[in-house]
Amino acid sequence: QFLILNGDTPLLTKDTLTSLIDYHQSEKASLTLLTTVIPDPRGYGRVVRGKA
Protein backbone atom coordinates (compact mmCIF):
# COMPACT_ATOMS: atom_id res chain seq x y z
CA GLN A 1 0.00 0.00 0.00
CA PHE A 2 1.07 3.57 -0.52
CA LEU A 3 -0.23 7.09 0.07
CA ILE A 4 0.07 9.87 -2.51
CA LEU A 5 -0.29 13.50 -1.40
CA ASN A 6 -0.41 16.48 -3.76
CA GLY A 7 2.22 19.16 -3.23
CA ASP A 8 -0.46 21.87 -3.03
CA THR A 9 -2.38 20.11 -0.26
CA PRO A 10 -3.06 22.32 2.76
CA LEU A 11 -1.68 20.94 6.01
CA LEU A 12 -3.38 17.70 6.94
CA THR A 13 -3.47 16.39 10.48
CA LYS A 14 -2.32 12.95 11.51
CA ASP A 15 -5.92 12.24 12.59
CA THR A 16 -7.28 13.08 9.12
CA LEU A 17 -4.77 10.83 7.37
CA THR A 18 -5.29 8.02 9.88
CA SER A 19 -9.08 8.22 9.37
CA LEU A 20 -8.61 8.18 5.59
CA ILE A 21 -6.39 5.09 5.75
CA ASP A 22 -8.71 3.33 8.20
CA TYR A 23 -11.71 4.03 5.96
CA HIS A 24 -9.84 2.84 2.86
CA GLN A 25 -8.88 -0.42 4.55
CA SER A 26 -12.30 -1.07 6.10
CA GLU A 27 -13.99 -0.62 2.70
CA LYS A 28 -11.36 -2.78 0.96
CA ALA A 29 -11.24 -0.03 -1.65
CA SER A 30 -8.99 0.00 -4.69
CA LEU A 31 -8.70 3.78 -4.43
CA THR A 32 -9.79 6.39 -1.90
CA LEU A 33 -9.77 10.11 -2.69
CA LEU A 34 -9.97 12.81 -0.01
CA THR A 35 -11.47 16.14 -1.10
CA THR A 36 -12.67 19.26 0.66
CA VAL A 37 -14.65 22.40 -0.08
CA ILE A 38 -12.82 25.70 0.42
CA PRO A 39 -14.13 29.24 -0.09
CA ASP A 40 -11.58 30.21 -2.79
CA PRO A 41 -10.15 27.22 -4.68
CA ARG A 42 -8.03 29.33 -7.03
CA GLY A 43 -4.40 28.34 -6.86
CA TYR A 44 -5.12 24.71 -5.99
CA GLY A 45 -5.68 21.63 -8.10
CA ARG A 46 -9.41 20.91 -8.14
CA VAL A 47 -11.84 18.03 -8.22
CA VAL A 48 -15.23 19.23 -9.45
CA ARG A 49 -17.94 17.49 -7.42
CA GLY A 50 -21.58 17.49 -8.42
CA LYS A 51 -22.87 19.86 -11.09
CA ALA A 52 -20.18 22.07 -12.58
C-alpha positions, 0 to 999 in steps of 0.5 A, spaced: 500 500 500 502 507 498 499 514 500 500 519 494 499 526 497 499 532 492 504 538 493 499 543 493 495 540 499 493 544 505 496 541 512 493 535 513 493 532 520 495 525 523 488 524 525 485 526 518 490 521 514 489 516 519 481 516 518 482 516 511 487 510 511 482 506 516 476 508 511 480 505 505 482 499 509 475 497 512 472 498 505 477 494 501 477 499 496 482 500 490 482 507 491 480 512 496 480 520 494 480 525 499 477 532 497 474 538 501 470 544 499 474 551 500 471 558 499 476 560 494 479 554 490 483 558 485 491 556 486 489 549 488 488 543 483 481 541 483 476 536 483 469 538 481 464 534 485 456 534 483 454 539 477 459 544 474 
